[in-house]
Amino acid sequence: MTYISAKPVRQDAESLPANDNDRATLADLSFLDAINSEDEVADIARRAERLGHATLIAMAIGLAALPIVCLMLV
């Protein structure tokens, strides 16, 4: 199976058009370089899932403890 990447291969100075005036620099004009890699996206998703689980547990504890606290104050 061929791996397809969202990021294009960077162009070397030799592959630029003939009318380019500055051939010593690389042509890095793609906005796709700003996209996170798959490992970074997976790490962000893992952290978001852990935060969601912690929030769910805190809400469950709060909903269970609130009636007890109200009954103790009455």
Backbone atoms as SQL, in Angstrom:
CREATE TABLE atoms (id INTEGER PRIMARY KEY, chain TEXT, resi INTEGER, resn TEXT, atom TEXT, x REAL, y REAL, z REAL);
INSERT INTO atoms VALUES
  (1, 'A', 1, 'MET', 'N', 0.833, -1.169, 0.000),
  (2, 'A', 1, 'MET', 'CA', 0.000, 0.000, 0.000),
  (3, 'A', 1, 'MET', 'C', 0.887, 1.244, 0.000),
  (4, 'A', 2, 'THR', 'N', 0.554, 2.207, -0.792),
  (5, 'A', 2, 'THR', 'CA', 1.334, 3.427, -0.908),
  (6, 'A', 2, 'THR', 'C', 0.856, 4.437, 0.129),
  (7, 'A', 3, 'TYR', 'N', 1.811, 5.012, 0.861),
  (8, 'A', 3, 'TYR', 'CA', 1.486, 6.028, 1.869),
  (9, 'A', 3, 'TYR', 'C', 1.336, 7.370, 1.165),
  (10, 'A', 4, 'ILE', 'N', 0.219, 8.022, 1.385),
  (11, 'A', 4, 'ILE', 'CA', -0.039, 9.327, 0.784),
  (12, 'A', 4, 'ILE', 'C', 0.008, 10.364, 1.884),
  (13, 'A', 5, 'SER', 'N', 0.847, 11.354, 1.708),
  (14, 'A', 5, 'SER', 'CA', 1.013, 12.403, 2.695),
  (15, 'A', 5, 'SER', 'C', 0.315, 13.668, 2.228),
  (16, 'A', 6, 'ALA', 'N', -0.195, 14.455, 3.187),
  (17, 'A', 6, 'ALA', 'CA', -0.841, 15.721, 2.859),
  (18, 'A', 6, 'ALA', 'C', 0.186, 16.804, 2.552),
  (19, 'A', 7, 'LYS', 'N', 1.420, 16.594, 2.996),
  (20, 'A', 7, 'LYS', 'CA', 2.454, 17.594, 2.785),
  (21, 'A', 7, 'LYS', 'C', 3.196, 17.301, 1.477),
  (22, 'A', 8, 'PRO', 'N', 3.327, 18.287, 0.606),
  (23, 'A', 8, 'PRO', 'CA', 4.031, 18.052, -0.647),
  (24, 'A', 8, 'PRO', 'C', 5.544, 18.011, -0.434),
  (25, 'A', 9, 'VAL', 'N', 6.224, 17.450, -1.379),
  (26, 'A', 9, 'VAL', 'CA', 7.681, 17.432, -1.336),
  (27, 'A', 9, 'VAL', 'C', 8.171, 18.842, -1.649),
  (28, 'A', 10, 'ARG', 'N', 9.146, 19.307, -0.873),
  (29, 'A', 10, 'ARG', 'CA', 9.658, 20.655, -1.093),
  (30, 'A', 10, 'ARG', 'C', 10.407, 20.717, -2.419),
  (31, 'A', 11, 'GLN', 'N', 10.287, 21.840, -3.070),
  (32, 'A', 11, 'GLN', 'CA', 10.944, 22.011, -4.357),
  (33, 'A', 11, 'GLN', 'C', 12.376, 22.483, -4.164),
  (34, 'A', 12, 'ASP', 'N', 13.281, 21.873, -4.907),
  (35, 'A', 12, 'ASP', 'CA', 14.666, 22.328, -4.903),
  (36, 'A', 12, 'ASP', 'C', 14.800, 23.496, -5.870),
  (37, 'A', 13, 'ALA', 'N', 15.915, 24.194, -5.768),
  (38, 'A', 13, 'ALA', 'CA', 16.151, 25.335, -6.643),
  (39, 'A', 13, 'ALA', 'C', 16.205, 24.913, -8.109),
  (40, 'A', 14, 'GLU', 'N', 16.640, 23.684, -8.379),
  (41, 'A', 14, 'GLU', 'CA', 16.747, 23.224, -9.761),
  (42, 'A', 14, 'GLU', 'C', 15.380, 22.974, -10.388),
  (43, 'A', 15, 'SER', 'N', 14.356, 22.733, -9.596),
  (44, 'A', 15, 'SER', 'CA', 13.042, 22.426, -10.142),
  (45, 'A', 15, 'SER', 'C', 12.138, 23.657, -10.283),
  (46, 'A', 16, 'LEU', 'N', 12.648, 24.836, -9.944),
  (47, 'A', 16, 'LEU', 'CA', 11.869, 26.065, -10.066),
  (48, 'A', 16, 'LEU', 'C', 11.796, 26.506, -11.525),
  (49, 'A', 17, 'PRO', 'N', 10.855, 27.370, -11.888),
  (50, 'A', 17, 'PRO', 'CA', 10.758, 27.849, -13.272),
  (51, 'A', 17, 'PRO', 'C', 12.016, 28.593, -13.712),
  (52, 'A', 18, 'ALA', 'N', 12.205, 28.679, -15.010),
  (53, 'A', 18, 'ALA', 'CA', 13.414, 29.286, -15.558),
  (54, 'A', 18, 'ALA', 'C', 13.481, 30.784, -15.306),
  (55, 'A', 19, 'ASN', 'N', 12.364, 31.447, -15.085),
  (56, 'A', 19, 'ASN', 'CA', 12.387, 32.891, -14.889),
  (57, 'A', 19, 'ASN', 'C', 12.571, 33.288, -13.424),
  (58, 'A', 20, 'ASP', 'N', 12.922, 32.358, -12.559),
  (59, 'A', 20, 'ASP', 'CA', 13.141, 32.676, -11.149),
  (60, 'A', 20, 'ASP', 'C', 14.452, 33.440, -10.995),
  (61, 'A', 21, 'ASN', 'N', 14.422, 34.540, -10.266),
  (62, 'A', 21, 'ASN', 'CA', 15.615, 35.376, -10.127),
  (63, 'A', 21, 'ASN', 'C', 16.505, 34.962, -8.970),
  (64, 'A', 22, 'ASP', 'N', 15.967, 34.269, -7.964),
  (65, 'A', 22, 'ASP', 'CA', 16.744, 33.884, -6.792),
  (66, 'A', 22, 'ASP', 'C', 16.739, 32.368, -6.684),
  (67, 'A', 23, 'ARG', 'N', 17.691, 31.710, -7.288),
  (68, 'A', 23, 'ARG', 'CA', 17.723, 30.258, -7.340),
  (69, 'A', 23, 'ARG', 'C', 18.441, 29.658, -6.133),
  (70, 'A', 24, 'ALA', 'N', 18.983, 30.481, -5.240),
  (71, 'A', 24, 'ALA', 'CA', 19.733, 29.950, -4.102),
  (72, 'A', 24, 'ALA', 'C', 18.804, 29.537, -2.956),
  (73, 'A', 25, 'THR', 'N', 17.557, 29.958, -2.979),
  (74, 'A', 25, 'THR', 'CA', 16.637, 29.639, -1.888),
  (75, 'A', 25, 'THR', 'C', 15.668, 28.559, -2.323),
  (76, 'A', 26, 'LEU', 'N', 15.107, 27.876, -1.348),
  (77, 'A', 26, 'LEU', 'CA', 14.097, 26.860, -1.621),
  (78, 'A', 26, 'LEU', 'C', 12.721, 27.507, -1.710),
  (79, 'A', 27, 'ALA', 'N', 11.836, 26.920, -2.463),
  (80, 'A', 27, 'ALA', 'CA', 10.484, 27.461, -2.621),
  (81, 'A', 27, 'ALA', 'C', 9.566, 26.817, -1.593),
  (82, 'A', 28, 'ASP', 'N', 9.454, 27.415, -0.417),
  (83, 'A', 28, 'ASP', 'CA', 8.570, 26.926, 0.644),
  (84, 'A', 28, 'ASP', 'C', 7.383, 27.867, 0.756),
  (85, 'A', 29, 'LEU', 'N', 6.468, 27.768, -0.162),
  (86, 'A', 29, 'LEU', 'CA', 5.331, 28.666, -0.191),
  (87, 'A', 29, 'LEU', 'C', 4.025, 27.949, 0.116),
  (88, 'A', 30, 'SER', 'N', 4.103, 26.725, 0.581),
  (89, 'A', 30, 'SER', 'CA', 2.907, 25.932, 0.805),
  (90, 'A', 30, 'SER', 'C', 2.357, 26.165, 2.210),
  (91, 'A', 31, 'PHE', 'N', 1.033, 26.349, 2.302),
  (92, 'A', 31, 'PHE', 'CA', 0.393, 26.470, 3.610),
  (93, 'A', 31, 'PHE', 'C', 0.246, 25.094, 4.272),
  (94, 'A', 32, 'LEU', 'N', 0.487, 24.019, 3.533),
  (95, 'A', 32, 'LEU', 'CA', 0.346, 22.675, 4.091),
  (96, 'A', 32, 'LEU', 'C', 1.432, 22.364, 5.111),
  (97, 'A', 33, 'ASP', 'N', 2.520, 23.137, 5.124),
  (98, 'A', 33, 'ASP', 'CA', 3.561, 22.929, 6.126),
  (99, 'A', 33, 'ASP', 'C', 3.079, 23.304, 7.522),
  (100, 'A', 34, 'ALA', 'N', 2.043, 24.135, 7.620),
  (101, 'A', 34, 'ALA', 'CA', 1.517, 24.553, 8.917),
  (102, 'A', 34, 'ALA', 'C', 0.597, 23.500, 9.539),
  (103, 'A', 35, 'ILE', 'N', 0.182, 22.504, 8.772),
  (104, 'A', 35, 'ILE', 'CA', -0.706, 21.459, 9.278),
  (105, 'A', 35, 'ILE', 'C', 0.081, 20.529, 10.197),
  (106, 'A', 36, 'ASN', 'N', -0.516, 20.180, 11.307),
  (107, 'A', 36, 'ASN', 'CA', 0.144, 19.284, 12.252),
  (108, 'A', 36, 'ASN', 'C', 0.296, 17.889, 11.667),
  (109, 'A', 37, 'SER', 'N', 1.319, 17.185, 12.135),
  (110, 'A', 37, 'SER', 'CA', 1.510, 15.814, 11.692),
  (111, 'A', 37, 'SER', 'C', 0.474, 14.914, 12.371),
  (112, 'A', 38, 'GLU', 'N', 0.383, 13.688, 11.902),
  (113, 'A', 38, 'GLU', 'CA', -0.612, 12.759, 12.447),
  (114, 'A', 38, 'GLU', 'C', -0.341, 12.439, 13.911),
  (115, 'A', 39, 'ASP', 'N', 0.942, 12.392, 14.296),
  (116, 'A', 39, 'ASP', 'CA', 1.276, 12.120, 15.702),
  (117, 'A', 39, 'ASP', 'C', 0.829, 13.266, 16.606),
  (118, 'A', 40, 'GLU', 'N', 0.997, 14.497, 16.148),
  (119, 'A', 40, 'GLU', 'CA', 0.568, 15.639, 16.952),
  (120, 'A', 40, 'GLU', 'C', -0.945, 15.684, 17.078),
  (121, 'A', 41, 'VAL', 'N', -1.648, 15.377, 16.005),
  (122, 'A', 41, 'VAL', 'CA', -3.114, 15.357, 16.047),
  (123, 'A', 41, 'VAL', 'C', -3.601, 14.261, 16.989),
  (124, 'A', 42, 'ALA', 'N', -2.965, 13.081, 16.944),
  (125, 'A', 42, 'ALA', 'CA', -3.342, 11.987, 17.835),
  (126, 'A', 42, 'ALA', 'C', -3.083, 12.367, 19.295),
  (127, 'A', 43, 'ASP', 'N', -1.994, 13.083, 19.561),
  (128, 'A', 43, 'ASP', 'CA', -1.695, 13.507, 20.927),
  (129, 'A', 43, 'ASP', 'C', -2.732, 14.509, 21.428),
  (130, 'A', 44, 'ILE', 'N', -3.128, 15.438, 20.574),
  (131, 'A', 44, 'ILE', 'CA', -4.163, 16.412, 20.952),
  (132, 'A', 44, 'ILE', 'C', -5.484, 15.700, 21.233),
  (133, 'A', 45, 'ALA', 'N', -5.828, 14.712, 20.410),
  (134, 'A', 45, 'ALA', 'CA', -7.080, 13.971, 20.613),
  (135, 'A', 45, 'ALA', 'C', -7.038, 13.176, 21.909),
  (136, 'A', 46, 'ARG', 'N', -5.872, 12.576, 22.237),
  (137, 'A', 46, 'ARG', 'CA', -5.748, 11.826, 23.498),
  (138, 'A', 46, 'ARG', 'C', -5.949, 12.743, 24.697),
  (139, 'A', 47, 'ARG', 'N', -5.305, 13.928, 24.647),
  (140, 'A', 47, 'ARG', 'CA', -5.447, 14.858, 25.768),
  (141, 'A', 47, 'ARG', 'C', -6.879, 15.351, 25.900),
  (142, 'A', 48, 'ALA', 'N', -7.559, 15.599, 24.789),
  (143, 'A', 48, 'ALA', 'CA', -8.948, 16.055, 24.839),
  (144, 'A', 48, 'ALA', 'C', -9.851, 14.972, 25.409),
  (145, 'A', 49, 'GLU', 'N', -9.580, 13.720, 25.058),
  (146, 'A', 49, 'GLU', 'CA', -10.394, 12.620, 25.584),
  (147, 'A', 49, 'GLU', 'C', -10.198, 12.461, 27.094),
  (148, 'A', 50, 'ARG', 'N', -8.951, 12.589, 27.553),
  (149, 'A', 50, 'ARG', 'CA', -8.694, 12.500, 28.998),
  (150, 'A', 50, 'ARG', 'C', -9.364, 13.647, 29.746),
  (151, 'A', 51, 'LEU', 'N', -9.320, 14.848, 29.183),
  (152, 'A', 51, 'LEU', 'CA', -9.975, 15.993, 29.819),
  (153, 'A', 51, 'LEU', 'C', -11.482, 15.789, 29.863),
  (154, 'A', 52, 'GLY', 'N', -12.056, 15.206, 28.808),
  (155, 'A', 52, 'GLY', 'CA', -13.489, 14.918, 28.795),
  (156, 'A', 52, 'GLY', 'C', -13.879, 13.905, 29.850),
  (157, 'A', 53, 'HIS', 'N', -13.060, 12.877, 30.019),
  (158, 'A', 53, 'HIS', 'CA', -13.344, 11.878, 31.060),
  (159, 'A', 53, 'HIS', 'C', -13.261, 12.500, 32.450),
  (160, 'A', 54, 'ALA', 'N', -12.242, 13.326, 32.682),
  (161, 'A', 54, 'ALA', 'CA', -12.105, 13.976, 33.988),
  (162, 'A', 54, 'ALA', 'C', -13.289, 14.911, 34.260),
  (163, 'A', 55, 'THR', 'N', -13.738, 15.621, 33.239),
  (164, 'A', 55, 'THR', 'CA', -14.897, 16.509, 33.398),
  (165, 'A', 55, 'THR', 'C', -16.157, 15.717, 33.703),
  (166, 'A', 56, 'LEU', 'N', -16.342, 14.608, 33.021),
  (167, 'A', 56, 'LEU', 'CA', -17.508, 13.758, 33.258),
  (168, 'A', 56, 'LEU', 'C', -17.523, 13.215, 34.689),
  (169, 'A', 57, 'ILE', 'N', -16.382, 12.781, 35.185),
  (170, 'A', 57, 'ILE', 'CA', -16.293, 12.264, 36.556),
  (171, 'A', 57, 'ILE', 'C', -16.569, 13.379, 37.568),
  (172, 'A', 58, 'ALA', 'N', -16.008, 14.567, 37.322),
  (173, 'A', 58, 'ALA', 'CA', -16.243, 15.693, 38.242),
  (174, 'A', 58, 'ALA', 'C', -17.718, 16.089, 38.252),
  (175, 'A', 59, 'MET', 'N', -18.362, 16.072, 37.090),
  (176, 'A', 59, 'MET', 'CA', -19.791, 16.406, 37.049),
  (177, 'A', 59, 'MET', 'C', -20.621, 15.353, 37.777),
  (178, 'A', 60, 'ALA', 'N', -20.275, 14.080, 37.635),
  (179, 'A', 60, 'ALA', 'CA', -21.018, 13.021, 38.317),
  (180, 'A', 60, 'ALA', 'C', -20.874, 13.141, 39.830),
  (181, 'A', 61, 'ILE', 'N', -19.663, 13.433, 40.282),
  (182, 'A', 61, 'ILE', 'CA', -19.450, 13.598, 41.726),
  (183, 'A', 61, 'ILE', 'C', -20.228, 14.812, 42.228),
  (184, 'A', 62, 'GLY', 'N', -20.201, 15.900, 41.468),
  (185, 'A', 62, 'GLY', 'CA', -20.930, 17.101, 41.879),
  (186, 'A', 62, 'GLY', 'C', -22.430, 16.876, 41.921),
  (187, 'A', 63, 'LEU', 'N', -22.971, 16.177, 40.926),
  (188, 'A', 63, 'LEU', 'CA', -24.411, 15.917, 40.915),
  (189, 'A', 63, 'LEU', 'C', -24.824, 14.967, 42.034),
  (190, 'A', 64, 'ALA', 'N', -23.942, 14.074, 42.442),
  (191, 'A', 64, 'ALA', 'CA', -24.264, 13.162, 43.539),
  (192, 'A', 64, 'ALA', 'C', -24.107, 13.864, 44.896),
  (193, 'A', 65, 'ALA', 'N', -23.140, 14.767, 45.002),
  (194, 'A', 65, 'ALA', 'CA', -22.865, 15.393, 46.296),
  (195, 'A', 65, 'ALA', 'C', -23.776, 16.585, 46.563),
  (196, 'A', 66, 'LEU', 'N', -24.288, 17.244, 45.553),
  (197, 'A', 66, 'LEU', 'CA', -25.109, 18.427, 45.762),
  (198, 'A', 66, 'LEU', 'C', -26.374, 18.143, 46.579),
  (199, 'A', 67, 'PRO', 'N', -27.157, 17.086, 46.293),
  (200, 'A', 67, 'PRO', 'CA', -28.323, 16.817, 47.139),
  (201, 'A', 67, 'PRO', 'C', -27.952, 16.478, 48.581),
  (202, 'A', 68, 'ILE', 'N', -26.845, 15.818, 48.764),
  (203, 'A', 68, 'ILE', 'CA', -26.397, 15.479, 50.134),
  (204, 'A', 68, 'ILE', 'C', -26.048, 16.758, 50.889),
  (205, 'A', 69, 'VAL', 'N', -25.363, 17.655, 50.257),
  (206, 'A', 69, 'VAL', 'CA', -25.001, 18.921, 50.896),
  (207, 'A', 69, 'VAL', 'C', -26.241, 19.735, 51.208),
  (208, 'A', 70, 'CYS', 'N', -27.194, 19.777, 50.285),
  (209, 'A', 70, 'CYS', 'CA', -28.441, 20.516, 50.519),
  (210, 'A', 70, 'CYS', 'C', -29.242, 19.916, 51.678),
  (211, 'A', 71, 'LEU', 'N', -29.296, 18.592, 51.779),
  (212, 'A', 71, 'LEU', 'CA', -29.993, 17.951, 52.886),
  (213, 'A', 71, 'LEU', 'C', -29.320, 18.187, 54.213),
  (214, 'A', 72, 'MET', 'N', -27.981, 18.279, 54.192),
  (215, 'A', 72, 'MET', 'CA', -27.267, 18.526, 55.439),
  (216, 'A', 72, 'MET', 'C', -27.461, 19.965, 55.918),
  (217, 'A', 73, 'LEU', 'N', -27.681, 20.893, 55.009),
  (218, 'A', 73, 'LEU', 'CA', -27.848, 22.304, 55.389),
  (219, 'A', 73, 'LEU', 'C', -29.266, 22.628, 55.820),
  (220, 'A', 74, 'VAL', 'N', -30.224, 21.788, 55.507),
  (221, 'A', 74, 'VAL', 'CA', -31.632, 22.067, 55.831),
  (222, 'A', 74, 'VAL', 'C', -31.918, 21.730, 57.256);
